[in-house]
Structures are given as C-alpha cells and as structure tokens.
Amino acid sequence: MTKHLIDPDKCTACTVCVANCPVTAATREFRGPKMTGPAFERMRKLTDGDDVMLDYCSNCKNCDMSCPSGVPVSTLNMLARAEYYKTHKRKTQADDMLAHSEKMGKLVTSIPFGSSLVNMGMSIGKGLGIMEAMGIAADAPTPAFASESFISKFKKIKQTSYPKKVVFFPGCFINYNQPEVGVDLVKVYQANKIEVIVDDAFVCCGSPLVVGGYLDEAHENANKNIALIKKWIDKGYDVITACTSCGLMLKQEYQELFHSEDAENNAKHLYDSIEYLEILHEEGKLNTNFAPINEKFIYHAACHLRAHGFGLPSLEVLSLIPGLEIENADAGCCGISGSYGFKKDKRPVSLKVGEKLFNRIKQSGAKTALSECGTCRLQMTSGSGLESLHPLTILSRAYSK
C-alpha cells in the first residue's frame, strides 16, 4: 500500500469540520472528524491504531469541504481505517458484502434468473432475520439487482455515429442495479449528437472498498482504471460519470489516496454527465428542444456531488425544460453515505442524519425526488415514500416526447 502523504499538522483545531459533520450532529457516540482524524492520527502508533471511532465516519466529505486549511479529514480517516483492519477483525459480514458489490453483480448477471433468485433471497433473508445476523439493517433499502447489466444493454443500443464522442464510466450501481440510468444517458447524449463509448474493461471505482477498509484492493482497481482512462484521454476523448461517488473517486480520491501523477492528469478530462451538459449549454451547443414537462420535482444535491465543487448543474439544465418546476431541498446529507446506512448498527444514525431531508421532500408538494447518487435515491425513497430518479431520466423524457 502507498504510504499517505497527507499532513495532519495542517489542521489548526478550529472545529469547523465538527460543526459541519452530520454524524456528530446525529449521535454523541462519535467524537467528531477533528479528533478522529488529524488529532488522533498522532496517537495511532502509540495505541497500535486501536480507534473504534473510525467506524463512525461515513466518508461523506462534509469535513473536507468545510476545512479552511484544506485538510482532507475523511481521507485521513479512510487511510487509518485500512490500517486498523490489518490487525483487527471486522464485526460482521456486512463490510465484506457491501464492499464487494461488483463481485455479487457479476455473479448475479452471469446465471439465468440470477437477479430474481438473489432479490427473492434478500427479501426472504430480511424477513427471517438472516440479513440482520449478517449486519445489514432489516429496514435498509437494499438495492435490487437488474435482470440485465447496463453493459449488456448498451451493446444492443444502435447509436448514430457522430464526430464528437465521450467515454462513459458506468460504475457498479448503474451497471448492476439501475442500468436504465445508463440507457437514459445514451439517449440524452445522442440527442446532443454525441456518441457514447463504454469500455467493459473498467472495474469498480473502489469507493465501496475504501470505506470498507480494503484499501489494497481499491489501489489495484485504481491502477486498472487510471490506465484505461489515460488510454482514452490520450486518444482525445473526455470521460464522464453519472454517479457522484464514482466521479469523486476517479477525479479526486485517487490522487489523495494513491498519489498518482496519471490520476492527476486524468482529472482534467473527467466530468459528471450533467456538468458536461451544462458546459455545452454555456458554449451554446446544448440541444434545448425539450418537450414540456408540467411537473414539480424536488432535488437533493448529494454530498459527493457538492464535494466536486462545480455547483449544481442539474438545477441549471433541468430548469431549461418548459413547464418543469424544480426545488432545491438544501437539507444536508441524506444519511446513507454509500454503504454506511445499510449497516444494522449505523442505520439509526443514518435515519437521524437524513431526517431533515425526508421532511423537506414530504413537505415539498412534489411527486418525484431527484438526485445523481444511486444510494441517495434509495434512501430518499425509503425515508419519504416518494419515487426518486436520476436527473438524466427526466432529461431523457424531455427529449423523447
């Protein structure tokens, strides 16, 4: 594993990160990002890395975003978590299962009726308490597996070839759980005379592995993806993502965790899918021939989207659709934080964190909630009862009518 170069001494102990930490606000069990990250980093060698507080950090990045000294506190916590699990056993099977979702996705889509069998098994397992015994909360919004992966669906799509092309990194959630989001992306980009390329050699971005403490495995994935992305960029193509966590991992966290010069260069050509559309609009190149959609939506900006620092492009682009009304929930973290809110012992914290957002969604008068993050959408639907969709789905509808 690459030795990290992040200096905890840049922390001035101002406690801004504590004030902005949703987990600290939700439970007194967590002493906060400052103490768990920079402050305790100096003590870990003396205590053999034994720090149970590390388990409470959700890697939501709110501490990083708020730090006036630019200390990536959450990354310090993830590096320390990886070291911790080199000498400590994991409490439950949940960490392993949630961290290796790509392996499960590949298995499910490789056998006939695999998704139906696994989805049924998870449902029965919840009812019988098996999932809880493994460490997964019974009321967690477990994502269903799709009957066909996005990669498989993509190969059947007949695109019009255009001079302008982009490479799409689908990520595990879109590939195995919600492939329709990837299909919508292709429709939207085709409507803008852009051909989409997908490299099926891409592997999981590594975000679930990092939060699970499997940093060495994440590094292996990073090396593969960095090389593939560089290959496409060298050919003159931009690379886009439609999952905020995947995008943040590829663009920022690879640099923080693994200090790759290629990852730093790649970042200049990596874009969120709707950020890319907003840039097209700014250049006067976006197809704005939208059919009216006379509906109200409420939008949640995922923490990992805000961590990118490029604003809220979905609000800007969706507002171009005639008749569409969109409201920014502006209610903080949803609480799911990737795999965090699925765990039995963290589920109550997750729900407490997301309470403000759930209430905002319920009170909005909208029938549908929107977010770029797949697990955020699961949490939003679970907490509010409203359907939650990716903004690309709404754009696809506006182009299709």
C-alpha positions as CSV (number, residue, x, y, z in Angstrom):
1,M,0.0,0.0,0.0
2,T,1.3,3.5,-0.8
3,K,2.3,5.5,2.3
4,H,0.0,8.5,2.5
5,L,1.5,12.0,2.3
6,I,-1.4,14.0,4.0
7,D,-0.1,16.1,6.8
8,P,-2.4,16.2,9.8
9,D,-0.4,19.1,11.3
10,K,-2.1,21.4,8.8
11,C,-5.2,21.1,11.0
12,T,-5.5,24.2,13.2
13,A,-8.1,22.6,15.5
14,C,-10.7,25.2,14.6
15,T,-13.6,22.6,14.9
16,V,-15.3,23.8,11.7
17,C,-15.3,20.2,10.5
18,V,-17.1,19.2,13.7
19,A,-19.8,21.8,13.2
20,N,-20.4,20.5,9.6
21,C,-20.3,16.8,10.4
22,P,-23.8,15.2,10.1
23,V,-22.8,12.2,12.1
24,T,-21.6,14.3,15.0
25,A,-24.9,16.1,15.0
26,A,-26.8,12.8,14.9
27,T,-25.1,10.9,17.7
28,R,-23.0,11.6,20.8
29,E,-21.2,8.3,20.2
30,F,-18.9,10.0,17.6
31,R,-16.3,12.4,18.9
32,G,-16.1,14.1,15.5
33,P,-13.9,14.3,12.5
34,K,-11.2,16.5,14.0
35,M,-10.5,14.2,16.9
36,T,-10.8,11.0,15.0
37,G,-8.8,12.3,12.0
38,P,-5.9,14.9,12.5
39,A,-5.8,14.9,16.3
40,F,-5.8,11.1,16.9
41,E,-3.5,10.5,13.9
42,R,-0.6,11.5,16.0
43,M,-1.6,8.9,18.7
44,R,-2.3,5.8,16.5
45,K,1.3,4.5,16.5
46,L,1.2,4.6,20.3
47,T,-2.1,2.8,20.5
48,D,-1.5,0.3,17.8
49,G,-4.1,2.0,15.7
50,D,-6.9,0.9,18.0
51,D,-9.6,3.5,17.4
52,V,-13.2,2.4,17.4
53,M,-14.4,5.9,16.5
54,L,-13.1,5.3,12.9
55,D,-16.2,3.2,12.3
56,Y,-18.5,6.2,12.8
57,C,-17.0,8.2,9.9
58,S,-19.3,7.9,6.9
59,N,-16.8,9.4,4.4
60,C,-19.5,11.9,3.4
61,K,-16.8,14.6,2.8
62,N,-18.6,17.4,4.6
63,C,-15.5,17.8,6.9
64,D,-13.2,18.1,3.8
65,M,-15.5,20.7,2.2
66,S,-15.7,22.9,5.3
67,C,-12.0,22.7,6.3
68,P,-10.4,26.2,5.9
69,S,-6.9,24.7,5.9
70,G,-7.8,22.2,3.1
71,V,-7.1,19.1,5.2
72,P,-8.8,16.0,3.6
73,V,-10.0,14.8,7.0
74,S,-12.2,12.0,5.7
75,T,-9.3,10.6,3.6
76,L,-7.2,10.5,6.8
77,N,-9.9,8.5,8.4
78,M,-10.2,6.1,5.5
79,L,-6.4,5.5,5.5
80,A,-6.5,4.9,9.2
81,R,-9.4,2.6,8.9
82,A,-7.5,0.5,6.4
83,E,-4.6,0.2,8.8
84,Y,-6.9,-0.6,11.6
85,Y,-8.4,-3.6,9.8
86,K,-4.9,-5.0,9.1
87,T,-4.8,-6.1,12.7
88,H,-8.5,-6.2,13.8
89,K,-11.3,-8.4,12.7
90,R,-14.5,-6.9,11.2
91,K,-17.5,-7.0,13.4
92,T,-19.9,-8.5,10.8
93,Q,-20.1,-9.9,7.3
94,A,-21.8,-6.7,6.2
95,D,-18.5,-4.9,5.5
96,D,-17.2,-7.6,3.1
97,M,-20.5,-7.9,1.3
98,L,-21.1,-4.2,0.9
99,A,-17.5,-3.5,-0.2
100,H,-17.6,-6.2,-2.9
101,S,-20.8,-5.4,-4.6
102,E,-19.2,-5.7,-8.0
103,K,-18.4,-9.4,-7.4
104,M,-22.0,-10.0,-6.5
105,G,-23.2,-8.1,-9.5
106,K,-21.1,-10.1,-11.9
107,L,-22.3,-13.4,-10.3
108,V,-25.9,-12.4,-10.4
109,T,-25.8,-11.4,-14.1
110,S,-23.8,-14.5,-15.1
111,I,-26.5,-17.1,-14.3
112,P,-30.0,-17.5,-15.7
113,F,-32.7,-15.8,-13.5
114,G,-29.9,-14.8,-11.2
115,S,-31.4,-11.4,-10.3
116,S,-34.8,-12.9,-9.5
117,L,-33.3,-15.6,-7.2
118,V,-31.0,-13.1,-5.4
119,N,-33.6,-10.5,-5.0
120,M,-36.1,-13.0,-3.6
121,G,-33.4,-14.4,-1.4
122,M,-32.6,-11.0,0.1
123,S,-36.3,-10.4,0.7
124,I,-36.8,-13.7,2.4
125,G,-33.5,-13.2,4.3
126,K,-34.7,-9.9,5.7
127,G,-38.0,-11.5,6.8
128,L,-36.2,-14.3,8.6
129,G,-33.6,-12.1,10.2
130,I,-30.7,-13.5,8.2
131,M,-29.7,-10.1,6.9
132,E,-29.6,-8.6,10.3
133,A,-27.5,-11.5,11.6
134,M,-25.0,-10.6,8.8
135,G,-25.1,-6.9,10.0
136,I,-27.5,-5.5,7.4
137,A,-30.4,-3.5,8.8
138,A,-33.8,-5.1,8.2
139,D,-35.3,-1.7,7.2
140,A,-32.4,-0.7,4.9
141,P,-33.4,0.0,1.3
142,T,-31.5,-2.9,-0.2
143,P,-30.9,-2.3,-3.9
144,A,-32.5,-4.8,-6.2
145,F,-30.3,-6.4,-8.9
146,A,-31.3,-5.8,-12.5
147,S,-32.0,-8.8,-14.8
148,E,-29.5,-7.5,-17.3
149,S,-26.5,-5.3,-16.8
150,F,-26.0,-1.9,-18.4
151,I,-23.0,-3.2,-20.3
152,S,-25.2,-5.9,-21.8
153,K,-28.0,-3.4,-22.7
154,F,-25.5,-0.9,-24.1
155,K,-24.2,-3.4,-26.6
156,K,-27.7,-3.7,-28.1
157,I,-28.2,0.1,-28.5
158,K,-28.0,1.3,-32.0
159,Q,-26.3,4.7,-31.8
160,T,-25.9,7.2,-34.6
161,S,-22.2,7.8,-35.0
162,Y,-21.1,11.4,-34.5
163,P,-17.6,13.0,-34.7
164,K,-17.9,14.1,-31.0
165,K,-17.6,11.1,-28.7
166,V,-17.2,10.6,-25.0
167,V,-16.3,7.5,-22.9
168,F,-18.8,6.6,-20.1
169,F,-17.7,5.0,-16.8
170,P,-20.9,3.4,-15.6
171,G,-19.9,2.2,-12.2
172,C,-21.3,-0.8,-10.3
173,F,-24.7,0.7,-9.2
174,I,-25.7,1.7,-12.7
175,N,-24.2,-1.4,-14.3
176,Y,-25.9,-4.0,-12.0
177,N,-28.7,-2.2,-10.2
178,Q,-30.1,0.6,-12.3
179,P,-29.0,0.1,-15.9
180,E,-31.9,2.3,-17.1
181,V,-29.9,5.4,-15.9
182,G,-27.1,4.4,-18.3
183,V,-29.6,3.9,-21.1
184,D,-31.1,7.4,-20.4
185,L,-27.6,8.9,-20.6
186,V,-27.0,7.4,-24.0
187,K,-30.4,8.8,-25.2
188,V,-29.6,12.3,-23.8
189,Y,-26.1,12.4,-25.4
190,Q,-27.4,11.1,-28.7
191,A,-30.0,13.9,-28.7
192,N,-27.0,16.2,-28.5
193,K,-25.1,14.5,-31.3
194,I,-22.6,12.8,-29.1
195,E,-21.7,9.2,-29.4
196,V,-21.1,7.2,-26.2
197,I,-18.3,4.7,-25.8
198,V,-18.2,2.2,-22.9
199,D,-15.0,0.3,-22.1
200,D,-16.1,-3.0,-20.5
201,A,-12.6,-3.4,-19.0
202,F,-13.4,-0.8,-16.4
203,V,-13.7,-2.1,-12.8
204,C,-15.3,-0.8,-9.7
205,C,-14.0,2.7,-8.9
206,G,-13.1,1.4,-5.4
207,S,-15.2,3.7,-3.3
208,P,-17.0,0.8,-1.5
209,L,-13.7,-0.9,-1.0
210,V,-12.1,2.2,0.6
211,V,-14.9,2.7,3.1
212,G,-14.8,-1.0,3.9
213,G,-11.1,-0.7,4.7
214,Y,-10.0,-2.8,1.7
215,L,-7.5,-0.2,0.6
216,D,-5.1,-2.5,-1.2
217,E,-7.9,-3.9,-3.3
218,A,-9.0,-0.4,-4.1
219,H,-5.5,0.5,-5.2
220,E,-5.5,-2.4,-7.6
221,N,-8.7,-1.2,-9.1
222,A,-7.4,2.3,-9.2
223,N,-4.4,1.3,-11.2
224,K,-6.5,-0.5,-13.8
225,N,-9.0,2.4,-14.2
226,I,-6.3,5.1,-14.3
227,A,-4.5,3.2,-17.1
228,L,-7.7,2.8,-19.1
229,I,-8.9,6.4,-18.6
230,K,-5.5,7.6,-19.7
231,K,-5.7,5.5,-22.8
232,W,-9.0,7.1,-23.8
233,I,-7.9,10.6,-22.9
234,D,-4.7,10.1,-25.0
235,K,-7.0,9.3,-27.9
236,G,-8.7,12.7,-27.4
237,Y,-11.9,11.7,-25.6
238,D,-13.4,13.1,-22.4
239,V,-14.6,10.6,-19.8
240,I,-17.9,11.1,-18.0
241,T,-19.7,9.5,-15.0
242,A,-23.3,9.5,-13.8
243,C,-22.6,8.6,-10.2
244,T,-21.2,11.3,-8.0
245,S,-19.2,8.9,-5.8
246,C,-17.6,7.2,-8.8
247,G,-16.7,10.6,-10.2
248,L,-15.2,11.8,-7.0
249,M,-13.1,8.7,-6.6
250,L,-11.8,8.8,-10.1
251,K,-11.1,12.5,-10.1
252,Q,-10.1,13.4,-6.6
253,E,-9.7,10.5,-4.2
254,Y,-7.3,8.5,-6.5
255,Q,-4.9,11.5,-6.1
256,E,-5.4,11.8,-2.3
257,L,-5.1,8.1,-1.6
258,F,-2.6,6.9,-4.1
259,H,-0.7,10.0,-5.3
260,S,-0.8,9.0,-9.0
261,E,0.5,11.6,-11.5
262,D,-1.6,10.0,-14.2
263,A,-4.7,10.3,-12.0
264,E,-4.0,14.0,-11.6
265,N,-3.7,14.4,-15.3
266,N,-6.8,12.4,-16.0
267,A,-8.8,14.6,-13.7
268,K,-8.6,17.4,-16.2
269,H,-10.7,15.4,-18.6
270,L,-13.2,13.8,-16.2
271,Y,-16.7,15.2,-16.0
272,D,-20.0,14.5,-14.3
273,S,-22.6,13.7,-17.0
274,I,-24.8,16.7,-16.3
275,E,-21.8,19.0,-15.6
276,Y,-20.8,18.2,-19.2
277,L,-24.2,19.2,-20.5
278,E,-24.1,22.4,-18.6
279,I,-20.7,23.2,-20.2
280,L,-22.3,22.5,-23.6
281,H,-25.1,25.0,-22.7
282,E,-22.6,27.6,-21.7
283,E,-21.0,27.1,-25.1
284,G,-24.3,27.4,-26.9
285,K,-24.1,23.8,-28.0
286,L,-26.8,22.1,-25.9
287,N,-29.9,20.9,-27.7
288,T,-32.7,22.7,-25.8
289,N,-35.5,21.4,-28.0
290,F,-37.3,20.0,-24.9
291,A,-40.9,18.9,-24.8
292,P,-42.8,20.5,-21.9
293,I,-42.9,18.5,-18.6
294,N,-45.5,20.1,-16.4
295,E,-44.4,18.6,-13.1
296,K,-42.8,19.7,-9.9
297,F,-39.6,18.0,-8.7
298,I,-37.5,18.3,-5.5
299,Y,-33.8,18.0,-5.9
300,H,-31.2,16.7,-3.5
301,A,-27.5,17.5,-4.1
302,A,-25.6,14.5,-2.8
303,C,-22.6,15.2,-0.5
304,H,-20.2,13.7,-3.0
305,L,-21.6,16.0,-5.8
306,R,-21.1,19.1,-3.6
307,A,-17.5,17.9,-2.9
308,H,-16.7,18.2,-6.6
309,G,-17.1,22.0,-6.3
310,F,-18.7,22.6,-9.7
311,G,-22.1,23.8,-8.4
312,L,-25.5,22.2,-9.1
313,P,-25.6,21.7,-12.8
314,S,-28.8,19.6,-12.7
315,L,-30.7,22.6,-11.4
316,E,-29.4,24.7,-14.2
317,V,-30.1,22.2,-17.0
318,L,-33.4,20.9,-15.8
319,S,-34.7,24.5,-15.5
320,L,-34.5,24.8,-19.3
321,I,-37.3,22.3,-19.7
322,P,-40.6,24.2,-20.3
323,G,-43.2,23.7,-17.6
324,L,-40.8,22.0,-15.2
325,E,-40.6,23.3,-11.6
326,I,-37.7,22.2,-9.6
327,E,-36.9,23.0,-5.9
328,N,-33.6,22.6,-4.2
329,A,-34.1,20.6,-1.0
330,D,-30.9,22.1,0.5
331,A,-31.3,19.9,3.5
332,G,-27.8,18.4,4.0
333,C,-26.8,14.8,4.0
334,C,-29.3,12.0,3.3
335,G,-27.5,9.7,5.7
336,I,-26.9,6.7,3.5
337,S,-23.3,7.6,2.6
338,G,-22.7,4.7,0.3
339,S,-22.9,1.6,2.4
340,Y,-23.0,3.3,5.8
341,G,-26.8,3.5,6.2
342,F,-27.2,-0.2,5.2
343,K,-25.4,-1.4,8.4
344,K,-27.5,-2.5,11.3
345,D,-25.5,-0.6,13.9
346,K,-25.4,2.6,11.8
347,R,-29.0,2.6,10.5
348,P,-30.4,4.7,13.4
349,V,-27.6,7.3,12.8
350,S,-28.3,7.3,9.1
351,L,-32.0,7.9,9.6
352,K,-31.3,10.7,12.1
353,V,-29.0,12.4,9.6
354,G,-31.5,12.2,6.8
355,E,-34.5,13.3,8.8
356,K,-34.4,17.0,7.7
357,L,-34.2,15.9,4.0
358,F,-37.1,13.4,4.3
359,N,-39.3,16.1,5.9
360,R,-38.3,18.6,3.1
361,I,-39.3,16.1,0.5
362,K,-42.6,15.3,2.1
363,Q,-43.5,18.9,2.5
364,S,-42.4,20.0,-1.0
365,G,-45.6,19.0,-2.8
366,A,-43.5,17.3,-5.4
367,K,-44.4,13.8,-6.6
368,T,-40.8,12.8,-7.5
369,A,-37.4,13.5,-5.9
370,L,-34.2,13.7,-7.9
371,S,-30.5,13.1,-7.2
372,E,-27.4,12.0,-9.1
373,C,-26.4,9.5,-6.4
374,G,-27.9,6.0,-6.6
375,T,-27.8,5.2,-2.9
376,C,-29.1,8.6,-2.1
377,R,-32.1,7.9,-4.2
378,L,-32.7,4.6,-2.3
379,Q,-32.5,6.5,1.0
380,M,-34.8,9.3,-0.2
381,T,-37.5,6.9,-1.3
382,S,-37.2,4.8,1.9
383,G,-37.3,7.9,4.1
384,S,-40.0,9.9,2.3
385,G,-42.1,7.4,0.3
386,L,-41.6,9.4,-2.9
387,E,-40.2,8.0,-6.1
388,S,-36.6,9.1,-6.6
389,L,-34.9,9.3,-10.0
390,H,-31.7,10.4,-11.7
391,P,-32.0,13.8,-13.4
392,L,-30.8,12.1,-16.6
393,T,-34.1,10.2,-16.7
394,I,-36.1,13.5,-16.7
395,L,-33.9,14.9,-19.5
396,S,-34.4,11.7,-21.5
397,R,-38.2,12.1,-21.2
398,A,-38.0,15.7,-22.3
399,Y,-36.0,14.7,-25.4
400,S,-38.2,11.7,-26.1
401,K,-41.6,13.4,-26.2
